[in-house]
Each structure stands twice: as C-alpha cells, then as structure tokens.
Amino acid sequence: MAKETTTRRPAYDAVIVGARCSGAATAMLLSRLGLRVLAVDRGRYGTDTLSTHALMRGGVLQLRRWGVLDRIQAAGTPAVRTTTFHYGDEALAIAIKPRDGVDALYAPRRTVLDAALVDAARDAGAEVEYGVRLAGLLRSSAGRVSGIVLEGPDGNARPIEAGLVVGADGLRSTVARLAGAATYRVGRHAGGVVYGYWSGLDVDGFHWYFRPGVSAGALPTNGGEACVFVAVPEQRFRDEIRFDVASGFHRVLAESAPEFARTLGSGRQSGNFRGFAGEAGFFRQSYGPGWALVGDAGYFRDPITAHGITDALRDAELLARAVARGTDEALAGYQAGRDALALGLFEASDDIASFAWDLPAVQRTHRAMSDEMNREVAALAALDDLGPAASPARGADGYRAASAWRSQARARSQSRWAVRSDTPSASAVSCSE
Ligand SMILES: Cc1cc2nc3c(=O)[nH]c(=O)nc-3n(C[C@H](O)[C@H](O)[C@H](O)COP(=O)(O)OP(=O)(O)OC[C@H]3O[C@@H](n4cnc5c(N)ncnc54)[C@H](O)[C@@H]3O)c2cc1C
C-alpha cells in the first residue's frame, strides 16, 4: 500500500524550550508575528539565574524597540551613563553617547529582565508554562522534528506537536543534544567568576577592572544594590577558589581593584556568593528540519565581556525574522547572520578569558570589541520593524494594523511550519537526561 502523506495543523506553530532572555524574547516576537507559541521552562517565573547582567547598547536598543525597556525602567533599574575601564591604576571613563535611540545602559537583575520579557510574550499571546521539562523530541517518520515530549512535575509525559521547536535552553541545551546539533567552533580559554550583591556602595556607572591575571567589575542594579564580580583563569578558580568562594572573591578583588575593595566594607552584602567554574565558548549548528537554537543553546562566549544577554536578544530578533520568512534557507541565513555579528566578539572574549595579556594588549582587545559592538548596533538599528507590537497602549487602530500585519506574516510562515508527517502519527524518538 502506498504511504499516505499528510500535512496537518500542529497544536502550536512554535514551541520554545527555555523561557529566559532568549526564549521569552523569541516567544514574544513570534507571537507578535501571529504564530501560536508555547514557551516552557523547568524553572519558575521571576526567579534568578547564574549570571551577572550588564546590557550593552545592542541589547538596550532591542528592549527599547520591543517596548520592554519601559518595564525595566519602571522596576527602578538605574540608568548607566558612564562605563569606566580601570587598567591598573589608570581609569578611562567613557560617557554613553545618546545614539540609536539609546542614551543609557542598564544592568537589570534577571528576576526583572526575564520576567519583563515573559510578561511581554504573554501580552503578545504566547502561552508560557513553568515547572515542566523537555523529555524528548517528536519526529515525523521522515526525521523532521515535529514537537516535544514534555514531562510535568508529576512525572507524566505528554506529546506536544509544533511546526518548529526552538531550543532556548541554555548552554547545556537538551534540544541541541537531542537534535544532534554539531559544535563547529570552540573557544580555547575559560574564566571562573565569583559575584555577589551589596547595598550602600556608591557605584556610579559600570566599572571594569583589569590587572595582569585578574579582573573585576561593579554594576549598579535594582533595589539600590551593586553587583560586584571577580574573574580569574579557569585553572586558578579550580585550584584555589572553588573550595572557598568568599575568601577567593575578597582576595581577587583586592588584587584587581585594591581601592574599590577597601570601600566594600562600607556596604552590606545581601545573599550569598555565586561561583561559575568557567566553560569554553562554542558555536553550534543552530537549525535543522523543524528545529532551531537561540541564545546560549546555539552560541556561547566567555562571560568576561558581559555580552551574552545582548547576544540572546539580538539572536531572538534574527531568528524571528527567519521564521517569518518561513524557509529552511532563511534559518540557514539566521545562523550565518548571527555568526557574522558574533565571531569578532567571540574571539575577543576568548582572548580576554586567556588572561595571557598585559594591560596594553587588553586595551587593544577592548578597542577591537568596541568596533565589533558598533557594527552590531548598526546592523540592529538598520532592521525595519518586525511588526507592530500588540500593546494596549496602541489603541484600536494599532490593534487593527497589528492584526493585518500578523495575518500576512502568519500566512508566510505557516505554509512552511505546518507539521509535515509521512504518517499521521509522529513518534517520540529520543529521551533526555
Ligand atoms: C557568571 C556569568 C556571568 C554572566 N554575566 C553576563 C553579563 O554581565 N551580561 C551578559 O549579557 N551576559 C552575561 N552572562 C551570560 C548570560 O547569562 C547568558 O548568555 C544568558 O543567560 C543566555 O540566556 P538564554 O535565555 O539563552 O539561556 P538561560 O538564561 O541559560 O536560560 C535557559 C532556560 O532554559 C531552561 N531549561 C533548560 N533545560 C530545560 C529543559 N530540559 N526543559 C525545560 N526548560 C529547560 C532553564 O530552566 C532556563 O530557564 C553571564 C553568564 C555567566 C555564567
């Protein structure tokens, strides 16, 4: 008997695994395009994660363009108008010039940023479900990814069909592993990080401290607190710091920023120290039949250059545009476009994470990075509007315009992202963890 080929409507146009900065932003953008979107996360809404949180100009530009920056500002996130590089005893303060609609940088706590993006995604129509874990991928008999198997807190698994599965599930992405995403470039170096929060410190703007073999930083954030971090080569973290991160933190801060370290006693620490042992950067194949990766799942660079969230927001935008075009070629273009913007930043992060520089060399790398970031901002600023944001503030006319735009975009993308299966039932082929 001839095999019957069917094309039918999946439950969702896109299921996104991971609902933090990359996943929530992708969910919001795809929902604004009119797609039916489900974002899932094994964590909880509004919780913290292992990350400091300085945003660069490209990230702020995206948040403003999406109408999410207002929410960050309304949460009392301080505006950062200078960023100061301390090379040994020399301080180089740089004012944030108003440009591309950005007149300040921000370092919102992840409890604020990720929740604001999830709220915006829900406002745009996305469903978001917490406390559930990706347990497997569904595939058609032709091998195309056609949905996920989701495990609830009760241990019960349920299949969910989707035209596209997006892995926004972080650097140890299960979607990447189950989809068989190959890593095609890896970094050579990794730095260990320890950070904590203090109130009562006078931290005006971003401060980045560099001395041979060590670095540190201070970022003003929500609730009148400052995030203070230190970074060292991975080996030093493993040999000397991981067993006692508190003493390690104070020792490295005194080495990298002795003057600032002396002021720490005037503040009060809230919460515990958090340590990150380091992880070499990588680029992973970030698309395939029925699947894509965004954020750290697809591309990770050492956090020493504080650019991962900005990367995640940029790549959510690039991915959503590719999905709107609705072809596998467009997804290939997404990866190529990401890599063209990310490679220079990746190399700079890897260089700095080597800690094998002297002060003139790290300054040169920072200048090269600044050129790369300007290129990134120019590329983002040149993008046209992805579609009207469906925000109540737009009023009835805004809604009508949004709805007309969405139906066109939806028609474009749905023709491609409808579930295709050679047999009527998709089959779960792989289980995770
Ligand atoms: C120490 C440190 C400091 C950093 N500092 C900065 C900084 O100052 N500025 C900056 O821009 N970037 C910084 N970064 C990088 C930044 O944190 C990441 O680039 C960013 O978090 C990536 O976001 P994401 O949404 O892709 O992934 P994540 O934030 O990792 O989110 C992934 C989500 O997926 C969920 N998930 C994972 N697996 C599953 C599963 N199987 N089922 C369901 N859900 C799942 C997780 O619960 C999580 O919520 C830092 C990183 C580290 C480690």
The ligand as a MOL file (V3000), in Angstrom:
LIG
                    3D

  0  0  0     0  0            999 V3000
M  V30 BEGIN CTAB
M  V30 COUNTS 53 58 0 0 0
M  V30 BEGIN ATOM
M  V30 1 C 28.8200 34.0290 35.6480 0
M  V30 2 C 28.1420 34.6000 34.4420 0
M  V30 3 C 28.0760 35.9710 34.2850 0
M  V30 4 C 27.4470 36.4990 33.1660 0
M  V30 5 N 27.3820 37.8540 33.0240 0
M  V30 6 C 26.7580 38.3990 31.9680 0
M  V30 7 C 26.6310 39.8130 31.8380 0
M  V30 8 O 27.0640 40.6090 32.6780 0
M  V30 9 N 25.9890 40.2790 30.7330 0
M  V30 10 C 25.5010 39.4550 29.7730 0
M  V30 11 O 24.9540 39.9370 28.7710 0
M  V30 12 N 25.5890 38.1170 29.8750 0
M  V30 13 C 26.2030 37.5720 30.9460 0
M  V30 14 N 26.2810 36.2170 31.0720 0
M  V30 15 C 25.7310 35.3730 30.0020 0
M  V30 16 C 24.2090 35.2260 30.1400 0
M  V30 17 O 23.8670 34.8160 31.4290 0
M  V30 18 C 23.7030 34.2140 29.1110 0
M  V30 19 O 24.2520 34.4990 27.8430 0
M  V30 20 C 22.1820 34.2220 29.0510 0
M  V30 21 O 21.6410 33.8070 30.2760 0
M  V30 22 C 21.6590 33.3130 27.9500 0
M  V30 23 O 20.2670 33.3190 28.0120 0
M  V30 24 P 19.3980 32.1100 27.4630 0
M  V30 25 O 17.9870 32.5560 27.5670 0
M  V30 26 O 19.9270 31.6910 26.1410 0
M  V30 27 O 19.6930 30.8950 28.4410 0
M  V30 28 P 19.4800 30.7350 30.0110 0
M  V30 29 O 19.4620 32.0480 30.6850 0
M  V30 30 O 20.5070 29.7420 30.4390 0
M  V30 31 O 18.0240 30.1000 30.1340 0
M  V30 32 C 17.7670 28.7780 29.7370 0
M  V30 33 C 16.4370 28.3480 30.3420 0
M  V30 34 O 16.1450 27.0590 29.8140 0
M  V30 35 C 15.5480 26.2880 30.8300 0
M  V30 36 N 15.7890 24.8820 30.5190 0
M  V30 37 C 16.9840 24.2620 30.3420 0
M  V30 38 N 16.7980 22.9630 30.0580 0
M  V30 39 C 15.4540 22.7370 30.0640 0
M  V30 40 C 14.6420 21.5810 29.8560 0
M  V30 41 N 15.1860 20.3770 29.5720 0
M  V30 42 N 13.2960 21.7090 29.9540 0
M  V30 43 C 12.7320 22.9180 30.2430 0
M  V30 44 N 13.4700 24.0500 30.4370 0
M  V30 45 C 14.8080 23.9650 30.3560 0
M  V30 46 C 16.2710 26.7160 32.0980 0
M  V30 47 O 15.4360 26.4400 33.2400 0
M  V30 48 C 16.4660 28.2080 31.8550 0
M  V30 49 O 15.4330 28.9770 32.4410 0
M  V30 50 C 26.8940 35.6430 32.1850 0
M  V30 51 C 26.9520 34.2620 32.3560 0
M  V30 52 C 27.5630 33.7420 33.4730 0
M  V30 53 C 27.6040 32.2530 33.6560 0
M  V30 END ATOM
M  V30 BEGIN BOND
M  V30 1 1 1 2
M  V30 2 1 2 3
M  V30 3 2 2 52
M  V30 4 2 3 4
M  V30 5 1 4 5
M  V30 6 1 4 50
M  V30 7 2 5 6
M  V30 8 1 6 7
M  V30 9 1 6 13
M  V30 10 2 7 8
M  V30 11 1 7 9
M  V30 12 1 9 10
M  V30 13 2 10 11
M  V30 14 1 10 12
M  V30 15 2 12 13
M  V30 16 1 13 14
M  V30 17 1 14 15
M  V30 18 1 14 50
M  V30 19 1 15 16
M  V30 20 1 16 17
M  V30 21 1 16 18
M  V30 22 1 18 19
M  V30 23 1 18 20
M  V30 24 1 20 21
M  V30 25 1 20 22
M  V30 26 1 22 23
M  V30 27 1 23 24
M  V30 28 2 24 25
M  V30 29 1 24 26
M  V30 30 1 24 27
M  V30 31 1 27 28
M  V30 32 2 28 29
M  V30 33 1 28 30
M  V30 34 1 28 31
M  V30 35 1 31 32
M  V30 36 1 32 33
M  V30 37 1 33 34
M  V30 38 1 33 48
M  V30 39 1 34 35
M  V30 40 1 35 36
M  V30 41 1 35 46
M  V30 42 1 36 37
M  V30 43 1 36 45
M  V30 44 2 37 38
M  V30 45 1 38 39
M  V30 46 1 39 40
M  V30 47 2 39 45
M  V30 48 1 40 41
M  V30 49 2 40 42
M  V30 50 1 42 43
M  V30 51 2 43 44
M  V30 52 1 44 45
M  V30 53 1 46 47
M  V30 54 1 46 48
M  V30 55 1 48 49
M  V30 56 2 50 51
M  V30 57 1 51 52
M  V30 58 1 52 53
M  V30 END BOND
M  V30 END CTAB
M  END
